Amino acid sequence: MNCLDLFAGAGGLSEGFRRCGFNIVAHVEKDRAASLTLKTREAYYYLKKEDRLNDYINYISNKITRDELYEMVPEKILNKVIHEEISDETYKNIFNDIDQKLKNKKNNKIEIIIGGPPCQAYSIAGRSRDPERMENDPRNYLYLQYLRFIKYYKPNYFVFENVMGIKTAKDGTIFEQIKKDMIDLGYKIDHKVLNAKDFGVLQSRKRVIIIGWQEHIDFKYPKFPDCNSEYTIKDLFEDIPIMQAGDKVSFSEQSGLVNDCLKDLHIKDDDFNYLLQQEIRPNREIDLEIYRMCVNYWNDSQKKLKYNELPEKLITQKNTKSFLDRFNVVPGNGISHTVVAHISKDGHYYIHPDIKQNRSISLREAARIQSFPDDYYFEDSRTAAFVQIGNAVPPLMGEKIAMVIKKAIKLNSNKSNKY
């Protein structure tokens, strides 16, 4: 079941599809840091399959360099990652690259295309910051590049993911045009707003998911079973040591049993009991004082402390009438609010629930909230890693979507074999 991953980011969606047995033919991604993350993940899977996971552990524990890691992996594995922006100038070269990868395969059919164009032009927050409300942003039309791949490869299925704002961009006209263009290519489509928390992810994260399938295929948009988790953020962070703002654990071996939460959410297993990229940004003392107040207020009332409710000495912004929820606690006794790429700017919206630690959440904690496994390494700087995590589709959500499509493929294959 060959799968093509477009606008791949750090690979959250393709991670879910890979778990269900799909063969990722290629990831196409323009961002350098995300492309390196994808390459490192490909290296992980190759070395694991070859029973050489220690080579990967040597890399993430800084015993060998990235170049030394990549030298251990066949070029054809690393070349699955196409570091290229999809544009009018590049798409033909990308087609050629993918065609070469398919050339010698017994099955050279792309079964499914997954991904979603960058969402900044559709984001409601992005539109609120732009004086032109993203009206003239060329990223409004990146979906046309996605459709080029649909038209060329004619997959049986596709999954198109994007933010809620795509439905209202340009008063809804873009979303209507996207659906029309998909239908014109010979596909039946349906869409729903899906929330990651309903797939077991410990985060409320709503996304528009369009699924398309060729007209001759007997398929309809699935009703996904509710998988609301009984676990909480406290369970998710249980094995992470107490740390303070500015602390950093690049890599450490952990002792003790892995709790049920981490096993069930595919965060950790007994074969990989390591903690990596537990990096916490430093803070000014004024921010830490605000954090303490926010956590105490949340623990006492289960409510957010608004910016204009802070003591006057802690208010440094002139605007006290809007954006009042700029400080936000991740609740220990529940699930997180949506993790977004802005977490790379500061941690004010993601304050750790433990008053003893008085800090924002770490890279690894953000990755866990997004359901990335602990063996997933995010390349480049802390800032770049936070951006990748905030932009990703939670792998656990991707896995549940992939499961349903896999069943449909098998069912239709069995029907075809009867005739």
C-alpha positions in Angstrom: 0.0 0.0 0.0 2.2 2.8 -1.3 1.6 6.2 0.3 2.8 9.6 -0.7 3.2 12.3 2.0 2.9 15.9 0.8 3.7 19.0 2.9 5.0 16.4 5.3 6.2 18.6 8.1 7.8 16.5 10.9 5.9 13.4 9.7 3.1 13.0 12.3 0.5 11.9 9.7 2.8 9.5 7.9 4.0 8.0 11.2 0.4 7.0 11.8 0.1 5.5 8.4 3.4 3.7 8.6 2.2 2.0 11.8 -0.7 0.5 9.9 1.6 -1.0 7.3 1.6 1.6 4.6 4.8 2.0 2.6 5.9 5.7 2.6 7.3 6.1 -0.9 8.3 9.7 -0.3 7.8 12.7 2.0 7.9 16.1 0.3 8.8 19.0 2.6 10.3 22.4 2.0 11.5 23.2 5.6 15.1 22.1 6.1 14.7 21.3 9.8 11.6 19.2 9.3 13.3 17.4 6.3 16.1 16.4 8.6 13.7 15.1 11.2 12.1 13.0 8.5 15.5 11.6 7.4 16.4 10.8 11.0 13.1 9.0 11.4 13.8 7.0 8.3 17.2 6.1 9.7 15.5 5.0 12.9 13.1 2.6 11.1 15.9 1.2 9.0 18.2 0.6 11.9 15.4 -0.9 14.0 14.6 -3.3 11.2 18.2 -4.3 10.9 18.4 -4.9 14.7 20.9 -2.1 15.0 19.0 0.3 17.2 22.1 0.9 19.3 23.5 2.9 16.3 20.5 5.2 16.6 20.9 5.5 20.4 24.5 6.5 19.8 23.3 9.4 17.7 20.6 10.7 20.0 23.0 10.4 22.9 25.5 12.6 21.0 28.1 9.8 20.6 28.1 10.1 16.9 27.2 12.9 14.5 24.2 13.2 12.2 26.5 12.6 9.2 27.9 9.5 10.8 24.3 8.2 11.4 23.3 8.9 7.8 26.4 7.0 6.5 25.0 3.9 8.2 21.8 4.0 6.2 21.4 3.2 2.5 21.0 6.3 0.3 17.7 5.1 -1.1 16.2 5.2 2.4 17.3 8.7 3.1 16.3 9.8 -0.4 12.6 9.1 0.5 12.7 12.6 1.9 12.4 15.2 -0.9 13.5 18.5 0.5 11.8 20.8 -2.0 9.1 23.4 -2.0 6.2 22.3 -4.2 5.6 25.1 -6.8 4.9 25.7 -10.5 8.7 25.6 -11.1 9.4 22.4 -9.1 6.5 20.0 -9.4 7.7 18.2 -12.6 11.1 17.5 -11.0 9.3 16.1 -8.0 7.2 13.9 -10.2 10.3 12.6 -11.9 11.9 11.9 -8.5 8.9 10.0 -7.2 8.6 8.1 -10.5 12.2 6.9 -10.2 11.4 5.6 -6.7 8.4 3.6 -8.0 10.2 2.4 -11.2 11.6 -0.9 -9.8 8.9 -1.7 -7.4 6.6 -4.7 -8.1 3.7 -2.5 -7.1 4.2 1.0 -8.6 0.7 2.3 -7.8 0.3 5.1 -5.3 -2.6 3.9 -3.3 -3.1 7.0 -1.2 -1.8 10.6 -0.9 -1.8 12.3 2.5 -1.0 15.7 3.8 -2.2 19.3 4.0 -0.8 22.6 2.6 0.7 25.0 5.2 -2.1 26.5 7.2 -1.0 30.0 7.9 -3.2 31.6 5.2 -6.2 29.7 6.6 -5.5 30.2 10.3 -8.0 32.5 12.1 -5.1 33.7 14.3 -3.0 34.4 11.2 -5.8 36.4 9.6 -6.3 38.4 12.7 -2.7 39.5 12.7 -2.5 40.4 9.0 -3.9 43.8 8.0 -5.0 42.3 4.7 -6.5 39.3 6.5 -4.4 37.0 4.3 -6.6 37.9 1.3 -3.6 38.2 -1.0 -1.5 35.5 0.5 -0.4 33.1 -2.2 -0.6 30.2 0.3 -4.4 30.4 -0.1 -3.8 28.5 -3.3 -1.2 25.9 -2.3 -4.0 23.3 -2.3 -3.7 23.4 -6.1 -0.2 21.9 -5.9 -1.7 19.1 -3.8 -4.3 18.5 -6.5 -1.6 18.3 -9.1 -0.3 15.2 -7.4 -3.9 13.8 -7.2 -4.4 14.3 -10.9 -1.0 12.8 -11.9 -0.9 9.8 -9.6 -4.6 9.1 -9.5 -4.5 7.4 -6.0 -7.5 5.4 -4.9 -7.7 7.5 -1.8 -6.5 10.8 -0.4 -6.5 12.5 3.0 -6.4 16.3 3.1 -5.9 17.8 6.6 -6.1 21.5 7.6 -7.0 24.0 10.3 -10.6 25.0 11.1 -10.0 28.4 9.4 -9.9 26.8 6.0 -13.7 26.7 6.1 -14.0 30.5 6.5 -11.0 31.8 4.5 -12.3 34.4 2.0 -15.8 33.9 3.3 -15.8 30.2 2.6 -15.2 30.5 -1.1 -11.8 28.8 -1.0 -13.1 25.7 0.8 -16.0 25.4 -1.7 -13.6 25.7 -4.6 -11.3 23.0 -3.1 -14.1 20.6 -2.8 -15.3 21.3 -6.3 -11.8 20.9 -7.8 -11.5 17.5 -6.0 -14.8 16.3 -7.4 -13.8 17.5 -10.9 -10.8 15.2 -10.7 -13.2 12.2 -10.5 -13.4 11.7 -6.7 -16.2 11.4 -4.2 -15.3 13.4 -1.1 -16.6 14.1 2.3 -15.3 16.1 5.2 -15.7 16.3 8.9 -14.3 18.3 11.8 -12.4 15.8 13.9 -11.0 16.4 17.3 -7.7 14.6 18.3 -9.1 14.0 21.8 -11.6 11.6 20.3 -8.8 9.5 19.0 -7.1 9.1 22.4 -4.7 12.1 22.1 -4.5 14.0 25.4 -5.2 17.3 23.6 -8.3 19.1 22.3 -7.3 19.8 18.7 -9.9 20.3 16.0 -9.0 19.8 12.3 -10.9 19.6 9.1 -10.2 16.3 7.4 -11.3 15.7 3.8 -11.2 12.1 2.6 -11.5 11.5 -1.1 -11.9 8.2 -3.0 -12.2 7.3 -6.7 -15.8 7.1 -7.9 -15.8 3.4 -8.6 -14.8 2.5 -5.0 -17.4 1.4 -2.5 -16.5 3.7 0.4 -18.0 6.3 2.7 -16.6 8.6 5.2 -16.1 6.5 8.4 -17.7 7.1 11.7 -14.7 6.8 14.0 -15.4 5.2 17.3 -14.9 7.5 20.3 -11.5 6.7 21.9 -11.6 9.4 24.6 -8.8 8.5 26.9 -9.2 8.2 30.7 -5.6 9.3 31.1 -4.5 12.8 32.1 -1.5 15.1 31.6 -0.3 14.0 35.0 -0.2 10.4 33.7 1.6 11.6 30.5 4.3 13.4 32.4 4.5 11.0 35.4 8.0 9.6 34.7 9.6 13.0 33.8 11.9 14.2 36.6 11.2 17.5 38.4 13.0 20.3 36.5 13.1 24.1 36.5 13.1 26.8 33.8 16.2 26.7 31.7 17.0 23.1 32.6 18.0 20.6 29.9 18.3 16.8 29.6 19.5 16.0 26.1 19.5 12.2 26.8 19.2 9.9 29.8 18.4 6.3 30.4 15.3 5.8 32.7 14.7 3.1 35.2 11.4 1.8 36.4 8.3 0.5 34.7 6.6 2.3 31.9 3.1 3.3 33.0 -0.1 2.2 31.1 -0.7 5.7 29.7 2.7 5.8 27.9 2.2 2.2 26.6 -1.4 2.7 25.4 -0.7 6.0 23.6 2.4 4.4 22.0 4.7 7.0 23.6 7.1 4.5 25.2 7.7 0.8 25.4 10.0 -1.4 27.4 12.5 -1.6 24.6 13.1 2.1 24.6 13.2 3.5 28.1 15.1 6.7 27.4 14.3 10.4 27.9 15.5 12.8 25.2 15.1 16.4 24.3 13.7 17.3 27.7 14.6 20.9 27.0 13.0 23.8 28.9 13.3 27.4 27.9 14.6 29.9 30.5 12.3 32.7 31.7 12.5 36.2 33.2 11.7 36.4 36.9 8.6 38.4 36.1 7.2 35.6 33.9 7.9 33.0 36.5 6.0 35.1 39.1 3.1 35.2 36.6 3.3 31.5 36.1 3.1 30.9 39.9 0.0 33.0 40.1 -1.6 31.3 37.1 -1.0 27.8 38.4 -2.3 28.7 41.9 -5.4 30.4 40.4 -6.1 27.4 38.3 -5.7 25.0 41.2 -8.0 27.0 43.4 -10.7 27.8 40.8 -10.1 25.7 37.7 -10.2 29.0 35.8 -7.7 30.9 33.7 -6.2 34.1 35.1 -6.7 36.9 32.6 -3.9 39.3 31.8 -5.8 42.3 33.1 -6.4 40.5 36.4 -2.7 40.5 37.2 -1.2 42.9 39.7 -0.3 46.2 38.1 3.5 45.6 38.6 3.3 42.5 36.4 1.4 44.1 33.5 4.0 45.2 30.9 1.8 45.2 27.8 -0.2 48.3 26.9 -3.1 46.2 25.5 -5.2 45.1 28.4 -8.5 44.8 26.4 -7.7 41.9 24.0 -5.6 38.7 24.0 -6.3 38.4 27.7 -5.6 34.7 27.8 -1.9 35.0 26.9 -1.0 33.0 30.0 -2.5 29.5 30.1 -1.9 26.4 32.3 -1.8 22.9 30.9 -4.2 21.2 33.3 -2.6 18.2 35.1 -6.0 16.6 35.9 -7.3 16.8 32.3 -6.1 17.2 28.7 -4.2 20.0 27.0 -5.6 22.8 24.9 -4.3 22.9 21.3 -0.5 22.9 20.9 0.4 25.3 18.0 3.6 26.5 16.4 3.5 29.7 18.5 4.9 27.6 21.4 8.3 28.3 19.7 8.0 32.0 20.5 7.4 31.6 24.3 5.9 29.2 26.7 3.3 31.5 28.3 0.4 29.6 26.8 1.7 26.2 28.0 2.6 26.5 31.7 3.5 23.3 33.5 0.8 22.3 36.0 3.2 21.5 38.8 3.7 24.6 40.9 7.0 23.1 42.3 8.5 23.2 38.8 7.2 26.7 37.8 8.1 26.6 34.1 6.6 26.1 30.7 6.4 22.6 29.2 9.5 21.1 27.5 10.1 20.0 24.0 9.5 16.4 25.0 6.3 17.2 26.9 4.9 19.0 23.9 5.8 16.1 21.7 4.0 13.7 24.1 0.9 15.9 24.2 0.9 15.5 20.4 1.3 11.7 20.8 4.8 11.5 19.3 6.7 8.5 20.7 9.7 9.2 22.9 12.0 7.7 20.2 11.1 10.4 17.8 13.9 12.9 17.4 13.3 16.5 16.3 16.2 18.0 14.4 17.8 21.4 14.5 17.3 24.0 17.2 14.8 24.1 20.1 12.8 26.7 18.3 12.7 24.7 15.0 11.6 21.6 17.0 8.8 23.4 18.7 7.5 24.7 15.3 7.6 21.1 13.9 5.7 19.8 16.9 3.1 22.6 16.9 2.4 22.1 13.2 2.1 18.3 13.2 -0.8 16.0 13.0 -0.8 13.8 16.1 0.5 10.3 15.0 -2.1 8.6 17.1 -4.9 10.4 15.2 -3.2 9.6 11.9 -3.0 5.9 12.9 -6.7 5.6 13.7 -7.6 7.3 10.3 -5.1 4.9 8.5 -6.7 1.9 10.2 -10.1 2.6 8.7 -8.7 3.2 5.2 -6.6 0.1 5.4 -9.8 -1.9 6.1 -11.5 -0.4 3.1 -8.6 -1.2 0.8 -8.6 -4.8 2.0 -12.4 -5.1 1.6 -12.4 -3.7 -1.9 -9.4 -5.9 -2.8 -11.3 -9.0 -1.6 -14.3 -8.0 -3.7 -12.2 -7.5 -6.8 -10.6 -10.9 -6.4 -14.0 -12.6 -6.4 -14.6 -11.6 -10.0 
